[in-house]
Every structure is written in structure tokens, then in C-alpha cells.
């Protein structure tokens, strides 16, 4: 039996709606295709703040698998993404997914707070497109920033969304290892993960999520730790 094939892809944008529009040129400054993702991860191993090193490390700790790197792009923190580029990006994503199928799992290194000049939920649109292409049974697991704006569309189409738990962000490695464990459990039939999204009203929360000193965020994370000990709860993420 052939080892499971896991797609690796990444899209990072944290949008400030009042900043200048992010164009294709902004994304092309940080763009990796195919094997470049694996080469970059190998150069940064054994640890680095982002997600691919941790995910690959987590998968390598289990059974044999075949990574299928697609692409990674980032415009960092900037303005809303130009819709013309986003439409082009979606076509590239769909083409590469279809060309590389079949998949047994998908890992997405995402930020979760993207916006475009037309589409107000690009992250949700990306997850919906992936789900449409790969079908309902393939686990789609993503890591997010704790400053993500998780949406119903994201939660409906992803199997699991695993957010960073520290600000400043120093646990990207651990969260992506956790994402790998969820992908493995789902492929082995030990878990059938799905997302439950709760969005209480909030103007500003938990000192922006800072975890360097005692406060609301650390109190909420302590509650999250307790929830994760309950049967059937794999991960509790707080954005």
C-alpha cells in the first residue's frame, strides 16, 4: 500500500483595511513553488517559527508518508488584497490541486485574517475551494495566527483549525506538530474532526492576546487546556 499523500500549501495575509492594496508583486516577493517548500523547511530545521518545519517533523515521527508541496505565498501584514490577483490565485490553487491529486490529507499554513478588495473572507474562499476539489472525506487541517478572524466558511470547510497560543508567536512549531497529529489520526480513522465556531461579541479582547504576562488570554488558555482533557475535544483555539 502506497504511503499517504499530503498536500502542503501556505497563504499568509493579515489585512488592515485602511492600508494600501496588496498587489501580486507583494505576494511574489515571498513565493515558493513545489520542492522549494521542502528545501526551505530542511534549511530551517529542526525548529523555526512557521508551520512547515513542525508539520513535516510531526508527520515524520509517524508512519511513512509522501509530502506533495504545492506553493506558499505571503504578503505579511498589509492592506486588502487586489481582487484581480486573488481570482488569479484561486485559479492557480485549483489547477495545482487537480494536477497533483489524489490526496489523503491537506495541510494549510494560513494566517486567517485576510481581506480582499471585494471578497471579505478570502481564507474561507480558499478552504471552500480546497474542499470542493478534494471532496468531503479528505482531512483539511490548518494552522492559524491567534489574531485570525475565523469565519463560518472556514470552519465549515476545514476539518480542524489550530491557532497559535502565544503572543509574541513562539509556538508555531508546536501547533503545526499538533496539526500533523490530527491529520494522522483522521487518516487512520481514529478521529473524524470537525470545527465548532463560537463568536462572542467583542470590541477588543484580552490585551490583543498577549501571553507574556498574567491576564485574560492566559486565563482563557487555562480553560482551553481543561476543555482539551474532555473526550472528543482535540483542540481549543482562541483568536
C-alpha positions, 0 to 999 in steps of 0.5 A: 500500500502506497504511503499517504499523500499530503498536500502542503500549501501556505497563504499568509495575509493579515489585512488592515483595511485602511492600508494600501492594496496588496498587489501580486508583486507583494505576494511574489516577493515571498513565493515558493513553488513545489520542492522549494517548500521542502528545501526551505523547511530542511534549511530551517530545521529542526525548529523555526517559527512557521508551520512547515518545519513542525508539520513535516517533523510531526508527520515524520515521527509517524508512519511513512508518508509522501509530502506533495508541496504545492506553493506558499505565498505571503504578503505579511501584514498589509492592506486588502488584497487586489481582487484581480490577483486573488481570482488569479490565485484561486485559479492557480490553487485549483489547477495545482490541486487537480494536477497533483491529486489524489490526496489523503490529507491537506495541510494549510499554513494560513494566517486567517485574517485576510481581506480582499478588495471585494471578497471579505473572507478570502481564507474561507474562499480558499478552504471552500475551494480546497474542499470542493476539489478534494471532496468531503472525506479528505482531512483539511487541517490548518494552522492559524495566527491567534489574531485570525478572524475565523469565519463560518466558511472556514470552519465549515470547510476545514476539518480542524483549525489550530491557532497559535497560543502565544503572543509574541508567536513562539509556538508555531512549531508546536501547533503545526506538530499538533496539526500533523497529529490530527491529520494522522489520526483522521487518516487512520480513522481514529478521529473524524474532526470537525470545527465548532465556531463560537463568536462572542461579541467583542470590541477588543479582547484580552490585551490583543492576546498577549501571553507574556504576562498574567491576564485574560488570554492566559486565563482563557488558555487555562480553560482551553487546556481543561476543555482539551482533557474532555473526550472528543475535544482535540483542540481549543483555539482562541483568536 
